[in-house]
Amino acid sequence: MCRPAVNGKPLGAFAIVRELNAIGGRNAIGRIDMVENRFVGMKSRGVYEAPGMTILYAAHRLSSS
């Protein structure tokens, strides 16, 4: 079984997300700007950042295909 690592350095789950957040943040990965329809009939605009999870999701999709 392979131990998860980032750039060849084995890390635990929290450390992986923290490291990927730093890497993704420096490279503008994981910024999402969306407009949502609210239940009461108004629109809301939100900007979300999740660089580490965006990288993990892309890596998972690549390894699964």
PyMOL Python script that loads the backbone (N, CA, C, O; Angstrom):
from pymol import cmd

cmd.read_pdbstr("""\
ATOM      1  N   MET A   1       0.841  -1.182   0.000  1.00  0.00           N
ATOM      2  CA  MET A   1       0.000   0.000   0.000  1.00  0.00           C
ATOM      3  C   MET A   1       0.885   1.244   0.000  1.00  0.00           C
ATOM      4  O   MET A   1       1.913   1.288   0.676  1.00  0.00           O
ATOM      5  N   CYS A   2       0.481   2.230  -0.751  1.00  0.00           N
ATOM      6  CA  CYS A   2       1.262   3.461  -0.905  1.00  0.00           C
ATOM      7  C   CYS A   2       0.822   4.500   0.124  1.00  0.00           C
ATOM      8  O   CYS A   2      -0.372   4.749   0.289  1.00  0.00           O
ATOM      9  N   ARG A   3       1.773   5.096   0.805  1.00  0.00           N
ATOM     10  CA  ARG A   3       1.457   6.156   1.773  1.00  0.00           C
ATOM     11  C   ARG A   3       1.284   7.470   1.015  1.00  0.00           C
ATOM     12  O   ARG A   3       2.125   7.806   0.180  1.00  0.00           O
ATOM     13  N   PRO A   4       0.224   8.215   1.281  1.00  0.00           N
ATOM     14  CA  PRO A   4       0.000   9.485   0.588  1.00  0.00           C
ATOM     15  C   PRO A   4       1.151  10.469   0.833  1.00  0.00           C
ATOM     16  O   PRO A   4       1.671  10.584   1.943  1.00  0.00           O
ATOM     17  N   ALA A   5       1.525  11.163  -0.226  1.00  0.00           N
ATOM     18  CA  ALA A   5       2.643  12.102  -0.131  1.00  0.00           C
ATOM     19  C   ALA A   5       2.392  13.298  -1.040  1.00  0.00           C
ATOM     20  O   ALA A   5       1.631  13.219  -2.004  1.00  0.00           O
ATOM     21  N   VAL A   6       3.044  14.402  -0.714  1.00  0.00           N
ATOM     22  CA  VAL A   6       3.027  15.601  -1.549  1.00  0.00           C
ATOM     23  C   VAL A   6       4.477  15.929  -1.860  1.00  0.00           C
ATOM     24  O   VAL A   6       5.288  16.118  -0.954  1.00  0.00           O
ATOM     25  N   ASN A   7       4.801  15.994  -3.153  1.00  0.00           N
ATOM     26  CA  ASN A   7       6.174  16.256  -3.601  1.00  0.00           C
ATOM     27  C   ASN A   7       7.171  15.272  -2.980  1.00  0.00           C
ATOM     28  O   ASN A   7       8.286  15.645  -2.616  1.00  0.00           O
ATOM     29  N   GLY A   8       6.745  14.004  -2.868  1.00  0.00           N
ATOM     30  CA  GLY A   8       7.619  12.964  -2.350  1.00  0.00           C
ATOM     31  C   GLY A   8       7.737  12.901  -0.842  1.00  0.00           C
ATOM     32  O   GLY A   8       8.447  12.042  -0.319  1.00  0.00           O
ATOM     33  N   LYS A   9       7.056  13.792  -0.126  1.00  0.00           N
ATOM     34  CA  LYS A   9       7.135  13.829   1.332  1.00  0.00           C
ATOM     35  C   LYS A   9       5.860  13.210   1.907  1.00  0.00           C
ATOM     36  O   LYS A   9       4.777  13.772   1.740  1.00  0.00           O
ATOM     37  N   PRO A  10       5.972  12.042   2.592  1.00  0.00           N
ATOM     38  CA  PRO A  10       4.782  11.416   3.178  1.00  0.00           C
ATOM     39  C   PRO A  10       4.172  12.303   4.266  1.00  0.00           C
ATOM     40  O   PRO A  10       4.876  12.817   5.135  1.00  0.00           O
ATOM     41  N   LEU A  11       2.847  12.471   4.198  1.00  0.00           N
ATOM     42  CA  LEU A  11       2.138  13.335   5.143  1.00  0.00           C
ATOM     43  C   LEU A  11       0.833  12.691   5.565  1.00  0.00           C
ATOM     44  O   LEU A  11       0.320  11.808   4.877  1.00  0.00           O
ATOM     45  N   GLY A  12       0.295  13.126   6.687  1.00  0.00           N
ATOM     46  CA  GLY A  12      -1.035  12.720   7.123  1.00  0.00           C
ATOM     47  C   GLY A  12      -2.096  13.530   6.390  1.00  0.00           C
ATOM     48  O   GLY A  12      -1.776  14.441   5.626  1.00  0.00           O
ATOM     49  N   ALA A  13      -3.350  13.196   6.625  1.00  0.00           N
ATOM     50  CA  ALA A  13      -4.459  13.819   5.893  1.00  0.00           C
ATOM     51  C   ALA A  13      -4.513  15.341   6.090  1.00  0.00           C
ATOM     52  O   ALA A  13      -4.613  16.081   5.111  1.00  0.00           O
ATOM     53  N   PHE A  14      -4.449  15.810   7.324  1.00  0.00           N
ATOM     54  CA  PHE A  14      -4.527  17.248   7.581  1.00  0.00           C
ATOM     55  C   PHE A  14      -3.329  17.976   6.980  1.00  0.00           C
ATOM     56  O   PHE A  14      -3.481  19.053   6.405  1.00  0.00           O
ATOM     57  N   ALA A  15      -2.143  17.394   7.110  1.00  0.00           N
ATOM     58  CA  ALA A  15      -0.932  18.017   6.572  1.00  0.00           C
ATOM     59  C   ALA A  15      -0.970  18.081   5.045  1.00  0.00           C
ATOM     60  O   ALA A  15      -0.461  19.029   4.448  1.00  0.00           O
ATOM     61  N   ILE A  16      -1.575  17.065   4.412  1.00  0.00           N
ATOM     62  CA  ILE A  16      -1.699  17.082   2.949  1.00  0.00           C
ATOM     63  C   ILE A  16      -2.578  18.247   2.512  1.00  0.00           C
ATOM     64  O   ILE A  16      -2.209  18.995   1.607  1.00  0.00           O
ATOM     65  N   VAL A  17      -3.735  18.407   3.146  1.00  0.00           N
ATOM     66  CA  VAL A  17      -4.642  19.506   2.778  1.00  0.00           C
ATOM     67  C   VAL A  17      -3.978  20.852   3.042  1.00  0.00           C
ATOM     68  O   VAL A  17      -4.093  21.769   2.229  1.00  0.00           O
ATOM     69  N   ARG A  18      -3.289  20.978   4.165  1.00  0.00           N
ATOM     70  CA  ARG A  18      -2.602  22.238   4.490  1.00  0.00           C
ATOM     71  C   ARG A  18      -1.530  22.556   3.441  1.00  0.00           C
ATOM     72  O   ARG A  18      -1.421  23.699   2.998  1.00  0.00           O
ATOM     73  N   GLU A  19      -0.746  21.560   3.046  1.00  0.00           N
ATOM     74  CA  GLU A  19       0.302  21.762   2.036  1.00  0.00           C
ATOM     75  C   GLU A  19      -0.298  22.093   0.675  1.00  0.00           C
ATOM     76  O   GLU A  19       0.181  22.991  -0.018  1.00  0.00           O
ATOM     77  N   LEU A  20      -1.344  21.370   0.292  1.00  0.00           N
ATOM     78  CA  LEU A  20      -1.987  21.647  -0.994  1.00  0.00           C
ATOM     79  C   LEU A  20      -2.680  23.008  -0.995  1.00  0.00           C
ATOM     80  O   LEU A  20      -2.734  23.661  -2.038  1.00  0.00           O
ATOM     81  N   ASN A  21      -3.209  23.452   0.144  1.00  0.00           N
ATOM     82  CA  ASN A  21      -3.769  24.802   0.235  1.00  0.00           C
ATOM     83  C   ASN A  21      -2.696  25.847  -0.038  1.00  0.00           C
ATOM     84  O   ASN A  21      -2.947  26.829  -0.737  1.00  0.00           O
ATOM     85  N   ALA A  22      -1.503  25.639   0.511  1.00  0.00           N
ATOM     86  CA  ALA A  22      -0.404  26.587   0.284  1.00  0.00           C
ATOM     87  C   ALA A  22       0.017  26.594  -1.178  1.00  0.00           C
ATOM     88  O   ALA A  22       0.195  27.659  -1.769  1.00  0.00           O
ATOM     89  N   ILE A  23       0.176  25.412  -1.764  1.00  0.00           N
ATOM     90  CA  ILE A  23       0.599  25.317  -3.169  1.00  0.00           C
ATOM     91  C   ILE A  23      -0.481  25.891  -4.082  1.00  0.00           C
ATOM     92  O   ILE A  23      -0.183  26.698  -4.963  1.00  0.00           O
ATOM     93  N   GLY A  24      -1.725  25.482  -3.879  1.00  0.00           N
ATOM     94  CA  GLY A  24      -2.825  25.957  -4.721  1.00  0.00           C
ATOM     95  C   GLY A  24      -3.077  27.439  -4.563  1.00  0.00           C
ATOM     96  O   GLY A  24      -3.393  28.118  -5.540  1.00  0.00           O
ATOM     97  N   GLY A  25      -2.944  27.954  -3.354  1.00  0.00           N
ATOM     98  CA  GLY A  25      -3.139  29.384  -3.115  1.00  0.00           C
ATOM     99  C   GLY A  25      -2.124  30.237  -3.846  1.00  0.00           C
ATOM    100  O   GLY A  25      -2.455  31.305  -4.360  1.00  0.00           O
ATOM    101  N   ARG A  26      -0.881  29.762  -3.894  1.00  0.00           N
ATOM    102  CA  ARG A  26       0.163  30.510  -4.620  1.00  0.00           C
ATOM    103  C   ARG A  26      -0.090  30.527  -6.126  1.00  0.00           C
ATOM    104  O   ARG A  26       0.387  31.418  -6.828  1.00  0.00           O
ATOM    105  N   ASN A  27      -0.845  29.537  -6.623  1.00  0.00           N
ATOM    106  CA  ASN A  27      -1.059  29.407  -8.058  1.00  0.00           C
ATOM    107  C   ASN A  27      -2.494  29.694  -8.487  1.00  0.00           C
ATOM    108  O   ASN A  27      -2.891  29.343  -9.598  1.00  0.00           O
ATOM    109  N   ALA A  28      -3.268  30.324  -7.622  1.00  0.00           N
ATOM    110  CA  ALA A  28      -4.659  30.735  -7.915  1.00  0.00           C
ATOM    111  C   ALA A  28      -5.532  29.563  -8.349  1.00  0.00           C
ATOM    112  O   ALA A  28      -6.330  29.696  -9.277  1.00  0.00           O
ATOM    113  N   ILE A  29      -5.390  28.421  -7.689  1.00  0.00           N
ATOM    114  CA  ILE A  29      -6.213  27.247  -7.963  1.00  0.00           C
ATOM    115  C   ILE A  29      -7.325  27.211  -6.921  1.00  0.00           C
ATOM    116  O   ILE A  29      -7.096  27.504  -5.748  1.00  0.00           O
ATOM    117  N   GLY A  30      -8.522  26.852  -7.355  1.00  0.00           N
ATOM    118  CA  GLY A  30      -9.608  26.626  -6.424  1.00  0.00           C
ATOM    119  C   GLY A  30     -10.454  27.821  -6.078  1.00  0.00           C
ATOM    120  O   GLY A  30     -11.194  27.772  -5.096  1.00  0.00           O
ATOM    121  N   ARG A  31     -10.379  28.894  -6.841  1.00  0.00           N
ATOM    122  CA  ARG A  31     -11.252  30.049  -6.590  1.00  0.00           C
ATOM    123  C   ARG A  31     -12.513  29.880  -7.427  1.00  0.00           C
ATOM    124  O   ARG A  31     -12.451  29.709  -8.645  1.00  0.00           O
ATOM    125  N   ILE A  32     -13.659  29.931  -6.748  1.00  0.00           N
ATOM    126  CA  ILE A  32     -14.939  29.720  -7.407  1.00  0.00           C
ATOM    127  C   ILE A  32     -15.815  30.943  -7.142  1.00  0.00           C
ATOM    128  O   ILE A  32     -16.031  31.326  -5.992  1.00  0.00           O
ATOM    129  N   ASP A  33     -16.311  31.544  -8.207  1.00  0.00           N
ATOM    130  CA  ASP A  33     -17.203  32.696  -8.107  1.00  0.00           C
ATOM    131  C   ASP A  33     -18.558  32.246  -8.648  1.00  0.00           C
ATOM    132  O   ASP A  33     -18.678  31.917  -9.828  1.00  0.00           O
ATOM    133  N   MET A  34     -19.577  32.231  -7.790  1.00  0.00           N
ATOM    134  CA  MET A  34     -20.872  31.737  -8.258  1.00  0.00           C
ATOM    135  C   MET A  34     -22.024  32.626  -7.795  1.00  0.00           C
ATOM    136  O   MET A  34     -21.965  33.280  -6.754  1.00  0.00           O
ATOM    137  N   VAL A  35     -23.066  32.618  -8.613  1.00  0.00           N
ATOM    138  CA  VAL A  35     -24.301  33.318  -8.274  1.00  0.00           C
ATOM    139  C   VAL A  35     -25.333  32.243  -7.966  1.00  0.00           C
ATOM    140  O   VAL A  35     -25.549  31.325  -8.757  1.00  0.00           O
ATOM    141  N   GLU A  36     -25.962  32.368  -6.812  1.00  0.00           N
ATOM    142  CA  GLU A  36     -26.926  31.370  -6.366  1.00  0.00           C
ATOM    143  C   GLU A  36     -28.313  31.983  -6.250  1.00  0.00           C
ATOM    144  O   GLU A  36     -28.450  33.155  -5.900  1.00  0.00           O
ATOM    145  N   ASN A  37     -29.327  31.203  -6.539  1.00  0.00           N
ATOM    146  CA  ASN A  37     -30.708  31.619  -6.319  1.00  0.00           C
ATOM    147  C   ASN A  37     -31.106  31.185  -4.913  1.00  0.00           C
ATOM    148  O   ASN A  37     -31.015  30.004  -4.575  1.00  0.00           O
ATOM    149  N   ARG A  38     -31.535  32.115  -4.112  1.00  0.00           N
ATOM    150  CA  ARG A  38     -31.960  31.820  -2.751  1.00  0.00           C
ATOM    151  C   ARG A  38     -33.434  31.425  -2.732  1.00  0.00           C
ATOM    152  O   ARG A  38     -34.181  31.726  -3.663  1.00  0.00           O
ATOM    153  N   PHE A  39     -33.834  30.761  -1.682  1.00  0.00           N
ATOM    154  CA  PHE A  39     -35.203  30.269  -1.532  1.00  0.00           C
ATOM    155  C   PHE A  39     -36.223  31.408  -1.543  1.00  0.00           C
ATOM    156  O   PHE A  39     -37.343  31.230  -2.022  1.00  0.00           O
ATOM    157  N   VAL A  40     -35.848  32.559  -1.026  1.00  0.00           N
ATOM    158  CA  VAL A  40     -36.793  33.679  -0.930  1.00  0.00           C
ATOM    159  C   VAL A  40     -36.887  34.494  -2.215  1.00  0.00           C
ATOM    160  O   VAL A  40     -37.561  35.524  -2.238  1.00  0.00           O
ATOM    161  N   GLY A  41     -36.224  34.052  -3.289  1.00  0.00           N
ATOM    162  CA  GLY A  41     -36.357  34.707  -4.575  1.00  0.00           C
ATOM    163  C   GLY A  41     -35.299  35.741  -4.897  1.00  0.00           C
ATOM    164  O   GLY A  41     -35.436  36.467  -5.882  1.00  0.00           O
ATOM    165  N   MET A  42     -34.269  35.828  -4.113  1.00  0.00           N
ATOM    166  CA  MET A  42     -33.206  36.781  -4.426  1.00  0.00           C
ATOM    167  C   MET A  42     -31.931  36.028  -4.816  1.00  0.00           C
ATOM    168  O   MET A  42     -31.769  34.848  -4.506  1.00  0.00           O
ATOM    169  N   LYS A  43     -31.057  36.719  -5.484  1.00  0.00           N
ATOM    170  CA  LYS A  43     -29.794  36.119  -5.895  1.00  0.00           C
ATOM    171  C   LYS A  43     -28.694  36.541  -4.931  1.00  0.00           C
ATOM    172  O   LYS A  43     -28.714  37.634  -4.365  1.00  0.00           O
ATOM    173  N   SER A  44     -27.749  35.651  -4.769  1.00  0.00           N
ATOM    174  CA  SER A  44     -26.630  35.910  -3.876  1.00  0.00           C
ATOM    175  C   SER A  44     -25.351  35.530  -4.606  1.00  0.00           C
ATOM    176  O   SER A  44     -25.289  34.489  -5.260  1.00  0.00           O
ATOM    177  N   ARG A  45     -24.339  36.367  -4.494  1.00  0.00           N
ATOM    178  CA  ARG A  45     -23.063  36.091  -5.143  1.00  0.00           C
ATOM    179  C   ARG A  45     -22.044  35.755  -4.063  1.00  0.00           C
ATOM    180  O   ARG A  45     -21.931  36.456  -3.056  1.00  0.00           O
ATOM    181  N   GLY A  46     -21.307  34.677  -4.286  1.00  0.00           N
ATOM    182  CA  GLY A  46     -20.304  34.271  -3.318  1.00  0.00           C
ATOM    183  C   GLY A  46     -19.016  33.869  -3.996  1.00  0.00           C
ATOM    184  O   GLY A  46     -19.022  33.315  -5.094  1.00  0.00           O
ATOM    185  N   VAL A  47     -17.916  34.153  -3.335  1.00  0.00           N
ATOM    186  CA  VAL A  47     -16.610  33.719  -3.817  1.00  0.00           C
ATOM    187  C   VAL A  47     -16.065  32.754  -2.772  1.00  0.00           C
ATOM    188  O   VAL A  47     -15.942  33.096  -1.596  1.00  0.00           O
ATOM    189  N   TYR A  48     -15.745  31.557  -3.214  1.00  0.00           N
ATOM    190  CA  TYR A  48     -15.258  30.515  -2.320  1.00  0.00           C
ATOM    191  C   TYR A  48     -13.845  30.118  -2.724  1.00  0.00           C
ATOM    192  O   TYR A  48     -13.499  30.138  -3.905  1.00  0.00           O
ATOM    193  N   GLU A  49     -13.044  29.762  -1.751  1.00  0.00           N
ATOM    194  CA  GLU A  49     -11.687  29.289  -2.024  1.00  0.00           C
ATOM    195  C   GLU A  49     -11.489  27.947  -1.361  1.00  0.00           C
ATOM    196  O   GLU A  49     -11.725  27.794  -0.163  1.00  0.00           O
ATOM    197  N   ALA A  50     -11.055  26.969  -2.147  1.00  0.00           N
ATOM    198  CA  ALA A  50     -10.744  25.643  -1.628  1.00  0.00           C
ATOM    199  C   ALA A  50      -9.627  25.033  -2.476  1.00  0.00           C
ATOM    200  O   ALA A  50      -9.848  24.034  -3.160  1.00  0.00           O
ATOM    201  N   PRO A  51      -8.424  25.629  -2.436  1.00  0.00           N
ATOM    202  CA  PRO A  51      -7.359  25.149  -3.316  1.00  0.00           C
ATOM    203  C   PRO A  51      -6.933  23.710  -3.036  1.00  0.00           C
ATOM    204  O   PRO A  51      -6.737  22.934  -3.972  1.00  0.00           O
ATOM    205  N   GLY A  52      -6.789  23.348  -1.778  1.00  0.00           N
ATOM    206  CA  GLY A  52      -6.338  21.993  -1.452  1.00  0.00           C
ATOM    207  C   GLY A  52      -7.323  20.937  -1.909  1.00  0.00           C
ATOM    208  O   GLY A  52      -6.932  19.925  -2.490  1.00  0.00           O
ATOM    209  N   MET A  53      -8.592  21.166  -1.650  1.00  0.00           N
ATOM    210  CA  MET A  53      -9.598  20.180  -2.033  1.00  0.00           C
ATOM    211  C   MET A  53      -9.789  20.126  -3.548  1.00  0.00           C
ATOM    212  O   MET A  53     -10.107  19.065  -4.085  1.00  0.00           O
ATOM    213  N   THR A  54      -9.604  21.239  -4.243  1.00  0.00           N
ATOM    214  CA  THR A  54      -9.687  21.245  -5.700  1.00  0.00           C
ATOM    215  C   THR A  54      -8.576  20.387  -6.284  1.00  0.00           C
ATOM    216  O   THR A  54      -8.812  19.624  -7.220  1.00  0.00           O
ATOM    217  N   ILE A  55      -7.376  20.501  -5.750  1.00  0.00           N
ATOM    218  CA  ILE A  55      -6.246  19.687  -6.216  1.00  0.00           C
ATOM    219  C   ILE A  55      -6.488  18.210  -5.900  1.00  0.00           C
ATOM    220  O   ILE A  55      -6.252  17.353  -6.751  1.00  0.00           O
ATOM    221  N   LEU A  56      -6.955  17.904  -4.683  1.00  0.00           N
ATOM    222  CA  LEU A  56      -7.245  16.513  -4.320  1.00  0.00           C
ATOM    223  C   LEU A  56      -8.317  15.911  -5.223  1.00  0.00           C
ATOM    224  O   LEU A  56      -8.197  14.758  -5.637  1.00  0.00           O
ATOM    225  N   TYR A  57      -9.354  16.671  -5.531  1.00  0.00           N
ATOM    226  CA  TYR A  57     -10.425  16.191  -6.382  1.00  0.00           C
ATOM    227  C   TYR A  57      -9.900  15.893  -7.798  1.00  0.00           C
ATOM    228  O   TYR A  57     -10.237  14.866  -8.386  1.00  0.00           O
ATOM    229  N   ALA A  58      -9.085  16.789  -8.329  1.00  0.00           N
ATOM    230  CA  ALA A  58      -8.507  16.575  -9.665  1.00  0.00           C
ATOM    231  C   ALA A  58      -7.590  15.349  -9.660  1.00  0.00           C
ATOM    232  O   ALA A  58      -7.615  14.560 -10.604  1.00  0.00           O
ATOM    233  N   ALA A  59      -6.787  15.182  -8.616  1.00  0.00           N
ATOM    234  CA  ALA A  59      -5.895  14.030  -8.526  1.00  0.00           C
ATOM    235  C   ALA A  59      -6.685  12.729  -8.435  1.00  0.00           C
ATOM    236  O   ALA A  59      -6.317  11.727  -9.047  1.00  0.00           O
ATOM    237  N   HIS A  60      -7.763  12.751  -7.676  1.00  0.00           N
ATOM    238  CA  HIS A  60      -8.611  11.564  -7.556  1.00  0.00           C
ATOM    239  C   HIS A  60      -9.231  11.188  -8.888  1.00  0.00           C
ATOM    240  O   HIS A  60      -9.247  10.016  -9.264  1.00  0.00           O
ATOM    241  N   ARG A  61      -9.744  12.188  -9.604  1.00  0.00           N
ATOM    242  CA  ARG A  61     -10.340  11.923 -10.922  1.00  0.00           C
ATOM    243  C   ARG A  61      -9.317  11.367 -11.898  1.00  0.00           C
ATOM    244  O   ARG A  61      -9.628  10.463 -12.673  1.00  0.00           O
ATOM    245  N   LEU A  62      -8.092  11.899 -11.868  1.00  0.00           N
ATOM    246  CA  LEU A  62      -7.044  11.396 -12.767  1.00  0.00           C
ATOM    247  C   LEU A  62      -6.636   9.963 -12.423  1.00  0.00           C
ATOM    248  O   LEU A  62      -6.384   9.151 -13.313  1.00  0.00           O
ATOM    249  N   SER A  63      -6.574   9.663 -11.135  1.00  0.00           N
ATOM    250  CA  SER A  63      -6.160   8.312 -10.737  1.00  0.00           C
ATOM    251  C   SER A  63      -7.266   7.276 -10.940  1.00  0.00           C
ATOM    252  O   SER A  63      -6.988   6.081 -11.039  1.00  0.00           O
ATOM    253  N   SER A  64      -8.511   7.729 -11.000  1.00  0.00           N
ATOM    254  CA  SER A  64      -9.640   6.800 -11.166  1.00  0.00           C
ATOM    255  C   SER A  64      -9.944   6.486 -12.629  1.00  0.00           C
ATOM    256  O   SER A  64     -10.625   5.502 -12.918  1.00  0.00           O
ATOM    257  N   SER A  65      -9.456   7.293 -13.539  1.00  0.00           N
ATOM    258  CA  SER A  65      -9.794   7.068 -14.957  1.00  0.00           C
ATOM    259  C   SER A  65      -8.766   6.238 -15.678  1.00  0.00           C
ATOM    260  O   SER A  65      -8.916   5.968 -16.869  1.00  0.00           O
TER     261      SER A  65
END
""", "prot")
cmd.dss("prot")
cmd.show_as("cartoon", "prot")
cmd.util.cbc("prot")
cmd.orient("prot")
